[in-house]
């Protein structure tokens, strides 16, 4: 029991970092620190991408609603009644006689 206590006490005091073969321990600690930094950097990158995706989704919804509004406005403008109203302002009216076919006979 005292052997385990002394080992724990040595670890808590940092004795494993000052021993003769402590180089392996330092390398492992530096490896863990670099790994933690890489993990933090990746986490920040993922958060940034999630925010960017959210902004793009919002812009996509806005553009889609603008597209639908423009398409419905175009459908209203293409209606015959809208065209005749616009031409009536310029002084043009729809013809009262129907169009007729011109037949060309080739010999």
PLY file of the C-alpha trace (Angstrom):
ply
format ascii 1.0
element vertex 107
property float x
property float y
property float z
element edge 106
property int vertex1
property int vertex2
end_header
0.00 0.00 0.00
2.81 2.42 0.80
4.41 1.60 -2.55
1.25 2.66 -4.38
1.05 5.79 -2.24
4.59 6.76 -3.07
3.99 6.20 -6.79
0.89 8.42 -6.73
2.76 11.03 -4.71
5.64 10.96 -7.22
3.21 11.41 -10.12
1.45 14.30 -8.38
4.75 16.05 -7.64
5.81 15.65 -11.28
8.65 13.31 -10.56
7.99 11.43 -13.79
9.07 14.59 -15.65
12.40 14.98 -13.88
13.64 11.38 -13.88
16.47 10.18 -16.08
14.17 8.60 -18.69
11.70 11.51 -18.66
12.29 12.30 -22.34
9.68 9.72 -23.38
7.17 11.32 -21.03
7.87 14.82 -22.38
7.45 13.61 -25.96
4.11 12.04 -25.06
2.92 15.21 -23.29
3.93 17.37 -26.25
2.14 14.94 -28.58
-1.03 15.22 -26.47
-0.79 19.04 -26.47
-0.41 19.16 -30.26
-3.30 16.74 -30.62
-5.46 18.95 -28.39
-4.56 22.03 -30.46
-5.44 20.23 -33.69
-8.76 19.13 -32.20
-9.56 22.71 -31.12
-8.68 24.06 -34.59
-10.88 21.46 -36.30
-13.73 22.25 -33.92
-13.50 25.96 -34.77
-13.41 25.14 -38.48
-16.53 22.97 -38.18
-18.37 25.70 -36.26
-17.49 28.24 -38.95
-18.72 25.92 -41.69
-22.01 25.27 -39.83
-22.61 29.02 -39.56
-21.79 29.46 -43.25
-24.21 26.68 -44.20
-26.94 28.35 -42.13
-26.35 31.70 -43.86
-26.41 30.03 -47.30
-29.66 28.20 -46.47
-31.24 31.50 -45.41
-30.09 33.19 -48.64
-31.38 30.20 -50.64
-34.85 30.58 -49.08
-34.86 34.32 -49.84
-33.85 33.74 -53.47
-36.44 30.98 -53.86
-39.23 33.24 -52.58
-38.05 36.06 -54.90
-38.09 33.59 -57.81
-41.64 32.49 -57.03
-42.81 36.11 -56.73
-41.16 37.06 -60.04
-42.57 34.01 -61.79
-46.12 34.81 -60.67
-45.68 38.44 -61.74
-44.46 37.26 -65.16
-47.49 34.98 -65.52
-49.76 37.96 -64.81
-47.89 40.12 -67.34
-48.15 37.43 -70.04
-51.94 37.21 -69.75
-53.84 38.57 -72.75
-55.87 40.97 -70.63
-52.70 42.57 -69.22
-51.21 42.93 -72.68
-54.36 44.54 -74.09
-54.48 47.01 -71.19
-50.84 47.95 -71.75
-51.39 48.40 -75.48
-54.59 50.40 -74.94
-52.54 53.01 -73.07
-50.36 53.37 -76.18
-53.43 53.70 -78.42
-53.40 50.20 -79.92
-56.41 47.87 -79.85
-57.00 44.24 -80.62
-58.19 43.55 -84.19
-61.89 42.88 -84.61
-61.49 40.63 -87.66
-59.75 37.29 -87.24
-56.50 36.68 -89.10
-56.57 34.74 -92.34
-54.14 32.27 -93.90
-52.07 33.11 -96.91
-51.52 30.06 -99.07
-48.56 29.95 -101.40
-48.85 27.52 -104.30
-45.54 26.35 -105.69
-45.53 24.81 -109.16
0 1
1 2
2 3
3 4
4 5
5 6
6 7
7 8
8 9
9 10
10 11
11 12
12 13
13 14
14 15
15 16
16 17
17 18
18 19
19 20
20 21
21 22
22 23
23 24
24 25
25 26
26 27
27 28
28 29
29 30
30 31
31 32
32 33
33 34
34 35
35 36
36 37
37 38
38 39
39 40
40 41
41 42
42 43
43 44
44 45
45 46
46 47
47 48
48 49
49 50
50 51
51 52
52 53
53 54
54 55
55 56
56 57
57 58
58 59
59 60
60 61
61 62
62 63
63 64
64 65
65 66
66 67
67 68
68 69
69 70
70 71
71 72
72 73
73 74
74 75
75 76
76 77
77 78
78 79
79 80
80 81
81 82
82 83
83 84
84 85
85 86
86 87
87 88
88 89
89 90
90 91
91 92
92 93
93 94
94 95
95 96
96 97
97 98
98 99
99 100
100 101
101 102
102 103
103 104
104 105
105 106
